Structures are given as C-alpha cells and as structure tokens.
C-alpha cells in the first residue's frame, strides 16, 4: 500500500505552504488538489511523472475512490487542501474510508486564512488586557450549528471572532453580534483571497456598513471576516504592553531591572 498525505496548502500564496508540504509534493506520484480554493501554483514542485487532478467537480465518494485507487498502487498520494486540513476540510469524512481500505495516512498542517487575513490587515488577534481568546466559527447556513454555538452565544465573550464561509451572511453577523451586546460601530475586517498574489482585497468597516461595503466591492466568496476589539490597535495612542518584554518582569532568560525608588 502507498500512503495518502493530507497537506495544508495554506491560504493562497504558494510560498506559504510548509517546507514539509513542499517536499512531499516534490516526491508525489499523484496529487488531488481542491481547485476551487487552492491555486494550481501550489503543485509547481510536483515531478514530471506526477498525476495531478482537480477535485472541484468531484463528489466526496469520487475523491475517496480516486485516492484509494492511487494508494493501492504503492504511490505517494497528496490531497492538497486549502488552509489547514483540520479546519472545515472534510478531513475525517475522507480518512474513515481510507482507514477501512487499509491505506496509511499522514497530515501536514497549513497556514489558515484567518492568520493570513490578520497579516494582510496588520492586525493582532490578541492584545494584553483587551482579549486573549480567538474563536474560529461560521454562520449557520445549510450546515446547522450545534447547540450553544450560535453567533449571539459566541459573541457574548467579546473576544476575537474569525468567521469562515460566511461572507454572504453578513446580515446575520450583524444581527448575532448586536444581540450579543456589540455596537453598530464595532470594527470589522474582511479579506478576500488573503495572500493570493495580485488578488487579495481588504475591506474595512463596521457592523453597520460592512455588508454594503462588501456588496459595492462585489466580494461574495473566499473571504475571511474578523470582528475583534483589537482591530485598529496599530493607531491607538495608548496600548497595554506584554509583560514578557517588560524590563521590570523577570523570567527564565532575563532578570528584571529594578525601578528606581522615587
């Protein structure tokens, strides 16, 4: 039997794939990539003999069947997925039939679009004494949300929210966060195709106007929504700083400098 590797291709820029992921591609015999979300440039390191197939028109059953066939030929098979395979990647749905077929699997993590979007906007998802928590979620659409995970419930924590697969549901984002006690003026960052060379677009607004701004920009797919009390901190005149680098704070590698007595 061969082995099927689930490799996170990262958010879009092929240079953001991990070194391990790139090395596996360079030794691959077959690659199944999510063409609707992953740039084909991510397959550029594949050897000439490698069979490369786009999965965007395939069902789950067809993808699994293809991977099993390739894996049974003692091949190194790559399932190249957008972002990180563990986030909204139908990972377990594909792993179970591979397990049943006796094919070994491996997983290589990737850079999430949540991090690429924060980088694009030069934003920090956490700040001392502002929020130390990040929630990855989505708005309920065809896939229902489990009990206790509505946006109004998650938003009640008033921490950073990174919302996947929700750009067409911005009205629900507004409704849910207002119900959770956020204000109309709360800042929102939307990044479409974060890190994609020449295709990345950044839209800033508030809960009150972000839907209109995105409609005007014709952004309706492949976009990350970040709502956070940390947004815009780059311009804040007063910022609580990390204790780790405070000269009066001791840790394993540095002794604190005593403050002068007044």
C-alpha positions in Angstrom: 0.0 0.0 0.0 1.0 3.6 -0.6 0.3 6.5 1.7 -2.1 9.4 1.4 -0.9 12.7 2.8 -3.4 15.5 3.6 -1.4 18.6 3.1 -2.5 22.1 4.0 -1.7 24.3 1.1 -2.1 27.5 3.1 -4.3 30.5 2.4 -3.3 31.1 -1.3 0.3 32.3 -1.7 2.1 29.1 -2.8 5.2 30.3 -0.8 3.1 29.9 2.4 3.0 26.2 2.2 5.2 24.5 4.7 8.6 23.2 3.8 7.4 19.6 4.7 4.4 20.1 2.4 6.5 21.3 -0.5 8.9 18.4 0.0 6.1 15.9 -0.1 4.8 17.4 -3.3 8.2 17.2 -4.9 8.1 13.4 -4.3 4.5 12.8 -5.1 3.2 10.3 -7.6 -0.4 11.7 -7.5 -2.0 14.9 -6.3 -5.6 15.7 -5.8 -6.0 19.4 -5.2 -9.1 21.5 -4.4 -9.0 23.6 -7.5 -11.9 25.9 -6.4 -9.9 27.1 -3.4 -6.2 26.1 -3.9 -4.1 27.8 -6.6 -2.7 25.3 -9.0 0.7 27.1 -8.4 0.9 25.0 -5.2 1.5 22.0 -7.4 4.5 23.6 -9.2 7.0 21.4 -7.3 5.5 18.1 -8.5 7.7 15.9 -10.5 7.0 15.3 -14.2 5.6 11.8 -13.7 3.1 13.0 -11.1 -0.6 12.7 -11.9 -2.4 15.9 -11.0 -6.2 16.0 -10.7 -8.5 18.9 -9.8 -11.3 17.9 -7.4 -13.6 20.8 -7.8 -16.1 18.9 -9.9 -15.9 15.7 -7.8 -18.1 14.3 -5.1 -16.7 13.1 -1.8 -17.2 9.5 -2.9 -15.3 10.1 -6.2 -12.4 11.8 -4.4 -12.1 8.9 -1.9 -12.3 6.3 -4.6 -9.5 8.1 -6.6 -7.3 8.3 -3.5 -7.9 4.6 -2.7 -7.0 3.6 -6.2 -3.8 5.7 -6.2 -2.9 4.5 -2.7 -3.3 0.8 -3.6 -0.6 1.3 -6.3 2.1 1.8 -3.7 2.1 5.5 -4.5 2.8 8.7 -2.5 -0.6 10.5 -2.8 -1.2 14.1 -1.8 -4.6 15.5 -1.0 -3.8 19.2 -1.2 -6.3 21.2 0.8 -6.8 24.9 1.4 -5.6 26.4 4.6 -5.2 23.7 7.3 -6.8 20.3 6.8 -8.3 20.3 10.3 -10.5 23.4 9.7 -13.6 22.9 7.5 -11.7 20.4 5.4 -14.0 17.3 5.5 -10.9 15.5 6.8 -12.5 12.7 8.9 -15.0 12.0 6.1 -12.1 11.1 3.8 -9.9 9.4 6.4 -12.5 6.9 7.5 -12.8 5.1 4.1 -9.0 5.2 3.7 -8.7 3.5 7.1 -11.2 0.9 6.0 -9.2 0.2 2.9 -6.0 -0.2 5.0 -4.2 2.8 3.5 -1.8 4.7 5.7 -2.5 8.4 6.1 -0.5 11.4 7.2 -1.4 15.1 7.9 0.7 18.2 7.3 -0.8 21.3 8.9 -1.1 24.6 6.9 -1.4 28.3 7.5 -5.1 29.3 8.0 -6.7 32.1 6.1 -7.6 33.6 9.5 -3.9 34.2 10.1 -3.3 35.4 6.5 -6.2 37.9 6.8 -4.8 39.3 10.1 -1.4 39.6 8.5 -2.9 41.4 5.5 -4.5 43.9 7.7 -1.5 44.2 10.1 -3.7 43.2 13.0 -3.2 41.2 16.1 -5.9 38.7 17.1 -4.9 39.1 20.8 -3.8 42.0 22.9 -2.9 42.2 26.6 -5.9 43.2 28.7 -8.1 43.5 25.5 -8.7 39.9 24.6 -6.6 36.7 24.9 -9.1 34.5 23.1 -9.8 33.7 19.5 -12.9 31.8 18.3 -13.0 30.2 14.8 -16.6 29.7 13.7 -19.1 30.2 10.9 -22.6 31.5 10.4 -25.3 28.9 10.2 -26.3 28.2 6.6 -27.1 24.8 5.1 -25.0 23.3 7.8 -26.7 23.8 11.2 -24.8 25.0 14.2 -24.6 22.7 17.3 -26.5 23.8 20.4 -24.7 26.6 22.3 -22.7 27.8 19.2 -24.9 30.5 17.8 -23.1 33.7 17.0 -25.1 35.5 19.7 -23.7 33.0 22.2 -20.2 33.0 21.0 -20.2 36.8 20.6 -21.1 37.3 24.2 -17.5 36.6 25.1 -16.5 39.8 23.3 -13.2 38.3 22.1 -11.8 37.9 18.6 -14.1 36.1 16.1 -12.8 34.7 12.8 -15.7 33.7 10.7 -15.2 31.3 7.8 -17.6 30.6 5.0 -19.9 33.4 5.9 -19.3 36.3 3.6 -22.8 36.1 2.0 -24.4 36.1 5.5 -23.1 39.5 6.8 -26.6 40.5 7.8 -26.7 37.5 10.2 -23.2 38.5 11.5 -24.6 41.9 12.4 -27.8 40.6 13.9 -26.0 38.0 16.0 -23.3 40.4 17.4 -25.8 43.1 18.1 -27.8 40.5 20.1 -24.6 39.7 22.0 -24.1 43.3 23.0 -21.7 44.6 20.3 -22.3 48.1 18.9 -23.0 49.2 15.4 -19.7 51.0 15.4 -17.7 47.8 16.2 -14.9 47.4 13.6 -15.0 44.6 11.0 -12.2 43.4 8.8 -12.9 41.4 5.6 -10.1 40.0 3.5 -10.9 38.2 0.2 -8.3 35.8 -1.1 -5.8 36.6 1.7 -2.2 36.3 0.5 -3.2 35.4 -3.1 -0.6 37.3 -5.3 -2.4 40.1 -7.1 -5.9 39.0 -5.9 -6.0 39.9 -2.2 -8.6 42.6 -1.3 -9.1 44.2 2.1 -12.4 45.9 3.2 -12.7 47.7 6.5 -16.0 48.8 8.0 -18.3 48.5 11.0 -21.2 46.2 11.8 -23.4 48.9 10.5 -21.9 49.2 7.0 -19.6 46.2 6.2 -22.3 44.4 4.2 -22.8 47.5 1.9 -19.1 47.9 1.5 -18.6 44.3 0.5 -21.5 44.5 -1.9 -20.1 47.6 -3.5 -16.7 45.8 -3.9 -18.5 42.7 -5.2 -17.0 40.4 -2.6 -19.2 37.3 -2.3 -16.8 34.4 -1.9 -13.4 33.2 -0.4 -13.4 35.9 2.3 -12.4 35.9 5.9 -14.4 38.0 8.4 -12.7 39.2 11.5 -14.6 41.0 14.3 -12.5 41.9 17.3 -12.0 44.5 20.0 -8.3 44.5 18.8 -8.9 45.8 15.3 -7.2 49.1 14.6 -4.8 48.9 17.5 -2.0 49.9 15.3 -3.2 53.5 15.6 -4.1 53.5 19.3 -2.1 56.2 21.2 -2.2 54.1 24.4 -1.5 50.3 24.3 -1.1 47.8 27.1 2.2 46.1 26.5 3.2 42.5 27.0 4.7 41.7 30.4 7.1 39.2 28.7 9.2 42.1 27.4 8.7 44.5 30.3 12.1 45.3 31.8 10.6 45.0 35.3 9.4 41.5 34.6 11.7 38.5 35.3 11.7 35.2 33.5 13.9 32.3 32.8 16.1 34.2 30.3 16.3 37.7 31.8 16.5 39.2 35.2 14.2 42.2 35.9 15.7 45.7 36.1 14.7 47.3 39.4 12.8 50.5 39.2 14.4 53.5 40.8 12.8 54.5 44.1 11.1 57.9 43.8 
